[in-house]
Amino acid sequence: MGEGQYSEAFVLAQAREAYERGVARFDIVAERSALLVIDMQDEFVRPGWTPYWVPEATRQVPRIRRLIEACRMAGVPVIFTVFSATHRYLDRPTSGSLMPNRYPDLQSDTRWFRDGRIWGELEPQPEDVVIHKPSYGAFYDTPLETILKNLGRDTILICGTLTNYCCGMTARQGYERGFKVVVGSDVCATDDPAMQEPELKVLRKGFAKVLLAEEIIAELERHRCEVPA
């Protein structure tokens, strides 16, 4: 290929196409998949309880519940994560408390982010796994990767909150560990709706297959029992 073969307009068009309509080239096979329900806990879902409430996450609860039920029916393990008071707070990035998203001007409540209680409408079943994590990504200092390998799962389906923090970071961490990653575009929520699509565009281009919840369910049904050799 000669120098100057690709014009600026061409490479920009290629990038935009991938951001807006790119589709990762893998199937979602139920027997190789696990559903990650990220941080659908009271602090983010209970209306008005904390300044970290994500109203869109609350609205998405019925759709997330439908995805969870469909995964259980298809034999897809369900793994919940919560952000909670782990290891006397000694297991988390030390700069976290310095970030603006801690809202330092607001009085904090010692009840928040301690027990990691999942919103009641999504209460885990005995066969589900609940992981208490110390930071954004679900792979950071947790047994998630070991659990997925022991389950024989190489594909992770992500729903929950926040799209551009814990969900997006988990997608990136999963990608870097060799997992196929699927993000549910209408079952992940942000605290600022204007940030939703920009994050999905980045994930779509380079980290994950981005689909609606019903598209995920349809693919699970379509490719069920198609386990690669």
C-alpha positions in Angstrom: 0.0 0.0 0.0 1.4 3.3 -1.0 1.7 6.3 1.3 -1.4 8.6 1.0 -3.6 5.8 -0.2 -6.3 6.6 2.4 -7.7 10.1 2.6 -8.7 11.9 5.8 -12.3 11.7 4.7 -12.0 8.0 4.1 -10.5 7.1 7.5 -13.0 9.4 9.3 -15.9 7.7 7.5 -14.5 4.2 8.5 -14.2 5.3 12.1 -17.7 6.8 12.2 -19.2 3.7 10.6 -17.6 1.5 13.3 -18.7 3.7 16.1 -22.3 3.9 14.9 -23.1 0.6 13.3 -20.2 -1.8 13.9 -21.0 -5.3 15.0 -18.6 -7.7 16.6 -18.3 -11.0 14.7 -19.2 -13.7 17.2 -22.4 -15.5 18.2 -24.0 -15.5 21.7 -24.1 -19.2 22.7 -26.1 -19.8 25.9 -23.8 -22.7 27.0 -20.8 -20.4 26.8 -22.3 -17.3 28.3 -22.8 -15.7 31.7 -24.9 -12.7 32.6 -23.3 -10.0 34.7 -25.8 -7.7 36.5 -23.7 -4.7 37.5 -24.4 -2.8 40.7 -28.2 -2.8 40.6 -28.2 -2.0 44.3 -30.2 0.3 46.4 -27.8 3.2 46.2 -28.3 3.5 42.5 -31.8 2.1 42.0 -33.8 3.2 45.1 -35.5 6.5 44.1 -34.1 9.5 45.9 -32.2 7.6 48.6 -28.8 8.9 47.6 -27.3 11.6 45.3 -26.0 8.6 43.3 -29.5 7.5 42.2 -29.7 6.7 38.5 -33.4 7.2 37.5 -32.9 5.4 34.2 -31.6 2.3 36.1 -34.8 2.3 38.1 -36.9 2.5 34.9 -34.9 -0.4 33.4 -35.6 -2.8 36.2 -38.5 -4.7 34.4 -36.4 -5.1 31.3 -33.4 -6.3 33.3 -35.6 -8.7 35.2 -36.9 -10.1 31.8 -33.3 -10.6 30.6 -32.3 -12.3 33.9 -35.3 -14.7 33.6 -34.5 -15.5 30.0 -30.9 -16.3 30.9 -32.0 -18.6 33.7 -34.4 -20.4 31.3 -31.5 -20.8 28.9 -29.1 -22.1 31.5 -27.0 -19.0 31.5 -25.4 -18.3 35.0 -26.4 -15.0 36.6 -23.7 -13.1 38.4 -24.5 -10.0 40.4 -22.0 -7.4 41.4 -22.3 -4.7 44.1 -20.0 -2.0 45.4 -19.7 -2.4 49.1 -17.5 -1.9 52.2 -14.8 -4.6 51.5 -11.6 -5.2 53.5 -11.8 -2.0 55.5 -11.6 0.0 52.3 -7.9 -1.0 51.9 -8.5 -2.8 48.6 -9.4 0.1 46.3 -7.6 2.8 44.3 -6.3 5.3 46.8 -7.2 8.3 44.6 -10.9 7.3 44.5 -11.8 9.6 47.3 -10.3 12.6 45.5 -12.6 12.3 42.5 -15.4 14.7 41.8 -17.9 11.9 41.6 -17.7 11.4 45.3 -19.6 14.7 45.7 -17.5 16.1 48.5 -19.8 19.0 49.2 -22.7 16.7 50.1 -23.0 15.1 53.5 -22.5 11.4 53.1 -24.6 8.7 54.8 -22.6 5.9 56.5 -25.3 3.5 55.3 -24.4 4.0 51.7 -22.3 1.4 49.8 -21.7 -0.8 52.9 -23.8 -3.9 52.6 -24.3 -3.9 48.8 -28.0 -4.7 48.9 -29.4 -5.6 45.5 -32.7 -3.9 44.6 -35.5 -6.1 45.8 -37.2 -6.7 42.4 -34.0 -8.3 41.2 -33.2 -10.3 44.3 -30.7 -13.1 43.5 -31.7 -16.8 43.6 -29.7 -19.3 45.6 -27.9 -20.5 42.4 -26.7 -17.0 41.5 -23.4 -15.6 42.4 -22.9 -12.2 44.1 -19.5 -10.5 43.9 -18.6 -7.6 46.2 -16.2 -5.4 44.4 -14.0 -2.5 45.5 -13.9 -0.4 42.4 -15.6 0.2 39.0 -14.6 -2.9 37.0 -16.0 -6.3 38.1 -12.6 -8.0 37.4 -10.6 -5.7 39.6 -9.4 -7.6 42.7 -12.4 -10.0 42.5 -12.7 -13.8 41.7 -14.8 -13.1 38.6 -12.3 -14.4 36.1 -11.8 -17.6 38.0 -15.5 -18.1 38.4 -16.1 -17.6 34.7 -13.3 -20.1 33.8 -14.6 -22.7 36.3 -18.1 -22.3 34.7 -16.6 -22.8 31.3 -17.9 -19.4 30.0 -16.0 -17.3 27.5 -18.8 -14.8 26.8 -20.1 -12.2 29.2 -23.4 -10.4 28.8 -23.5 -7.0 30.7 -26.4 -5.1 32.1 -26.8 -2.7 35.0 -25.3 0.7 35.9 -23.5 2.9 35.2 -22.9 2.4 31.5 -19.8 4.6 31.3 -18.3 3.6 34.6 -18.8 0.1 36.1 -20.4 -1.5 33.0 -18.0 0.0 30.6 -15.0 -0.7 32.7 -16.1 -4.3 33.1 -16.5 -4.6 29.4 -13.0 -3.3 28.8 -11.5 -5.6 31.4 -13.3 -8.6 30.0 -12.1 -7.8 26.5 -8.5 -7.5 27.7 -8.8 -10.9 29.3 -10.0 -12.5 26.1 -13.7 -12.8 26.8 -16.3 -12.1 24.2 -18.3 -9.1 25.6 -22.0 -8.2 24.9 -23.5 -5.0 26.3 -27.2 -4.5 26.5 -27.8 -1.0 25.2 -31.3 -0.6 26.8 -30.4 -2.5 30.0 -27.5 -0.3 31.0 -28.0 3.2 32.3 -26.0 6.4 33.0 -26.6 9.2 35.5 -26.5 11.7 32.6 -28.5 10.5 29.5 -26.2 12.6 27.3 -23.3 10.2 28.2 -25.1 7.0 27.2 -24.6 6.9 23.4 -21.0 8.2 23.4 -20.0 5.3 25.7 -21.9 2.8 23.7 -20.2 4.0 20.5 -16.8 3.4 22.0 -17.8 0.0 23.3 -19.3 -0.9 19.9 -16.2 0.0 18.0 -13.6 -1.7 20.0 -14.7 -3.8 22.9 -18.2 -5.4 22.6 -21.2 -6.4 20.7 -23.9 -3.8 21.6 -27.4 -5.1 21.3 -30.9 -4.5 22.7 -32.0 -6.9 25.5 -34.5 -8.6 23.2 -31.8 -9.1 20.6 -29.6 -10.7 23.2 -32.5 -13.0 24.2 -33.2 -13.9 20.5 -29.5 -14.7 19.9 -29.4 -16.9 23.0 -32.4 -18.9 21.7 -31.1 -19.0 18.2 -27.6 -20.4 19.1 -28.6 -22.5 22.0 -26.7 -25.8 22.1 -24.3 -24.6 19.4 -21.2 -25.1 21.6 -17.9 -24.6 19.7 -15.6 -27.7 19.7 
